[in-house]
Amino acid sequence: RGTLAEAAGRAAAVEPRGEWVLVVGGAPAEPAAGPAEADIAAALRARLEAGAGRREAVVAVAAELDVPKREVYRVSVGMDRAP
């Protein structure tokens, strides 16, 4: 086990015997940037103005924007506190 550079160094220093298996993994996935808080608030505002209750709006916006419901709820609470 080791890095690719270590394996190349070992192969250069000692004649390899048998088979070598290289397992190469990709870079870890970067979490995708979700929608901005302003976009979540705008979607919530549109649902609320259309007559939806807070819970219904939160569930719909979370599904629509693929954002956790707790994040959408946090934004909705912040909207209540905004002047």
C-alpha positions as CSV (number, residue, x, y, z in Angstrom):
1,R,0.0,0.0,0.0
2,G,1.1,3.5,-0.7
3,T,1.1,6.2,-3.2
4,L,1.7,5.8,-6.9
5,A,5.1,7.5,-6.5
6,E,6.1,5.0,-3.8
7,A,5.1,2.1,-6.0
8,A,7.2,3.5,-8.9
9,G,10.2,4.0,-6.6
10,R,9.9,0.4,-5.3
11,A,9.6,-1.0,-8.9
12,A,12.7,1.0,-9.9
13,A,14.7,-0.2,-6.9
14,V,13.8,-3.9,-6.9
15,E,12.7,-6.0,-9.9
16,P,9.0,-6.7,-9.4
17,R,8.0,-10.3,-9.1
18,G,4.5,-11.5,-9.9
19,E,1.6,-9.2,-10.6
20,W,1.0,-5.8,-9.2
21,V,-2.5,-4.4,-8.8
22,L,-2.9,-0.6,-8.8
23,V,-6.1,0.7,-7.3
24,V,-6.6,4.3,-8.2
25,G,-9.4,6.3,-6.6
26,G,-10.8,9.6,-7.8
27,A,-10.8,12.8,-5.9
28,P,-13.4,13.0,-3.2
29,A,-16.6,14.6,-4.5
30,E,-17.0,18.2,-3.7
31,P,-20.5,18.9,-2.2
32,A,-22.5,20.7,-4.8
33,A,-23.3,24.3,-4.0
34,G,-27.0,24.5,-3.3
35,P,-29.2,27.4,-4.1
36,A,-28.5,30.8,-2.4
37,E,-30.5,31.7,0.6
38,A,-32.1,34.5,-1.4
39,D,-33.4,32.0,-3.9
40,I,-34.9,29.8,-1.2
41,A,-36.5,32.9,0.3
42,A,-37.9,34.0,-3.0
43,A,-39.4,30.5,-3.6
44,L,-40.9,30.5,-0.1
45,R,-42.3,34.0,-0.6
46,A,-44.0,32.9,-3.8
47,R,-45.6,29.8,-2.2
48,L,-46.7,31.8,0.9
49,E,-48.2,34.6,-1.3
50,A,-50.1,31.9,-3.3
51,G,-51.8,30.9,-0.1
52,A,-49.7,28.0,1.1
53,G,-49.1,27.5,4.8
54,R,-45.5,27.6,6.2
55,R,-45.2,23.9,6.5
56,E,-46.6,23.2,3.0
57,A,-44.3,25.9,1.5
58,V,-41.3,24.5,3.3
59,V,-41.9,21.0,2.1
60,A,-42.6,22.1,-1.5
61,V,-39.6,24.4,-1.8
62,A,-37.3,21.8,-0.2
63,A,-38.4,19.2,-2.9
64,E,-38.3,21.8,-5.7
65,L,-34.8,23.0,-4.9
66,D,-33.5,19.7,-3.6
67,V,-32.5,21.3,-0.2
68,P,-33.0,19.8,3.2
69,K,-36.3,20.9,4.8
70,R,-34.4,22.1,7.9
71,E,-32.5,24.6,5.8
72,V,-35.7,25.9,4.1
73,Y,-37.4,26.1,7.5
74,R,-34.4,28.1,8.9
75,V,-34.7,30.5,6.0
76,S,-38.5,30.8,6.6
77,V,-37.9,31.7,10.3
78,G,-35.3,34.3,9.2
79,M,-37.9,35.8,6.8
80,D,-40.2,36.3,9.8
81,R,-37.5,38.2,11.7
82,A,-36.5,40.4,8.8
83,P,-37.8,44.0,8.9
